[in-house]
Amino acid sequence: MPSRGDRLTIVVAHRLSTIERANRIVYLDQGRIVETGSHDELMAKPYGVYKRFVDLQVGTSAA
């Protein structure tokens, strides 16, 4: 996302194109934080819940 200076911007989104540009992603499941990191960091986790979400969104999931 573009620099916001000293501001904190919170975006709640389901669209991958919005999410993957964020500096930090906080993935929630039933109101609990289950993963945090950048898109690349979270995609590097082979069994991560964020990676599963992305795979389902783009149709690459084997599940």
Secondary structure, DSSP 8 states (H G I E B T S, - for coil): ----TT---------HHHHTT-SSEEEEETTEEEEEE-HHHHHT-TT-HHHHHHHHHHT----
